[in-house]
């Protein structure tokens, strides 16, 4: 087996974290190294575990996901962060990408797409904000 992608989960909802853990556990090339509930814990867990990819919610207690992204990226410019949120707002997406997120996914994304994006981000591929916003708009048409 090749490299194992080490993932940090950041979401304040336990059921979401457990669901993400189950999805990732199905993949031979991925593992969850930590699972935390707020932005402050996210920054600490990133420093401790140095994950390959972070799945970050934006709406978090104590410190927002956006602030956590900014803090993590300020200290670790190569941090790879995927925003995973239920909010479709174009402005939220733009702000997250400006802060350094590599991708922006909605929580209604299917598991195979989530896994594909984790692998792409791990490989250093960043989806442009135009691509992300266009896909959001087309997703909202169904």
C-alpha positions in Angstrom: 0.0 0.0 0.0 1.2 3.5 -0.8 0.9 6.6 1.4 -1.9 6.9 3.9 -3.7 10.2 3.8 -4.0 11.5 7.4 -7.2 13.4 7.9 -8.3 15.8 10.7 -12.1 16.2 11.1 -13.5 19.5 12.4 -17.3 19.7 13.0 -19.3 20.5 16.0 -21.9 17.8 15.3 -21.0 14.4 16.6 -23.2 12.5 14.0 -21.4 14.3 11.2 -18.0 13.4 12.6 -19.0 9.8 13.0 -20.3 9.7 9.5 -17.1 11.1 8.1 -15.1 8.7 10.1 -17.1 5.8 8.7 -16.6 7.0 5.1 -12.9 7.5 5.6 -12.6 4.1 7.3 -13.8 2.4 4.1 -10.8 3.7 2.2 -7.5 1.8 2.4 -5.4 4.9 1.8 -7.0 7.1 4.4 -7.2 7.4 8.2 -8.6 9.9 10.7 -5.9 11.1 13.0 -8.1 13.4 15.1 -11.7 14.6 15.4 -12.5 17.9 17.1 -15.5 20.1 17.7 -14.4 23.7 17.4 -11.9 26.0 15.6 -9.7 26.4 18.7 -9.3 22.6 19.0 -8.7 22.4 15.2 -5.7 24.7 15.5 -4.3 22.7 18.4 -5.0 19.3 16.7 -3.4 20.5 13.4 -0.2 21.5 15.3 -0.1 18.2 17.2 -1.0 15.8 14.4 0.1 17.6 11.2 -2.6 15.9 9.1 -2.3 15.8 5.3 -5.9 17.1 4.8 -8.3 18.9 7.1 -12.1 18.6 6.6 -13.4 21.9 8.2 -16.9 23.1 8.9 -17.3 26.9 8.8 -19.9 27.3 11.6 -18.1 26.3 14.8 -18.2 27.4 18.4 -15.4 29.4 20.1 -13.4 30.0 16.9 -15.0 29.9 13.5 -13.8 27.6 10.8 -12.8 30.6 8.7 -10.6 31.9 11.6 -9.2 28.4 12.2 -8.2 28.2 8.5 -6.5 31.6 8.6 -4.6 30.6 11.8 -3.5 27.2 10.5 -2.4 28.6 7.1 -0.5 31.5 8.8 1.6 29.0 10.6 1.6 26.2 8.0 1.4 27.6 4.5 1.2 24.2 3.0 -1.8 23.1 5.1 -4.4 21.5 2.8 -7.9 22.3 4.0 -11.3 21.3 2.6 -14.3 23.2 3.8 -17.3 21.0 4.4 -20.4 23.0 5.2 -24.1 23.1 4.7 -24.1 26.7 3.5 -24.2 27.4 -0.2 -23.4 31.1 0.0 -21.0 32.3 -2.7 -19.5 34.8 -0.2 -18.7 32.0 2.3 -17.0 30.1 -0.4 -14.9 33.1 -1.5 -13.9 34.0 2.0 -12.8 30.4 2.7 -10.8 30.2 -0.5 -9.2 33.5 0.2 -8.2 32.3 3.6 -6.5 29.3 2.0 -9.0 26.5 1.7 -8.1 24.2 -1.2 -11.7 23.2 -1.8 -15.3 23.9 -0.7 -17.9 21.1 -0.5 -21.4 21.0 0.7 -22.4 18.4 3.3 -24.9 16.9 0.9 -22.0 15.8 -1.3 -22.0 12.1 -2.0 -19.3 10.1 -0.3 -17.4 9.1 -3.4 -17.1 12.8 -4.4 -15.8 13.7 -0.9 -13.2 10.9 -1.1 -12.2 12.1 -4.6 -11.7 15.6 -3.4 -9.6 14.5 -0.4 -7.3 12.6 -2.7 -7.1 15.6 -5.1 -6.3 18.1 -2.4 -3.7 15.7 -0.9 -2.1 15.5 -4.4 -1.8 19.3 -4.3 -4.6 20.0 -6.7 -6.8 23.0 -5.9 -10.2 23.5 -7.5 -10.5 27.1 -8.6 -13.1 29.3 -7.0 -14.9 29.7 -10.3 -15.2 25.9 -10.7 -16.5 25.5 -7.2 -19.0 28.3 -7.5 -20.2 27.0 -10.9 -20.7 23.5 -9.5 -22.6 24.9 -6.5 -24.9 26.8 -8.8 -25.5 23.7 -11.0 -26.1 21.5 -7.9 -28.7 23.9 -6.6 -30.7 23.4 -9.8 -31.7 19.8 -9.1 
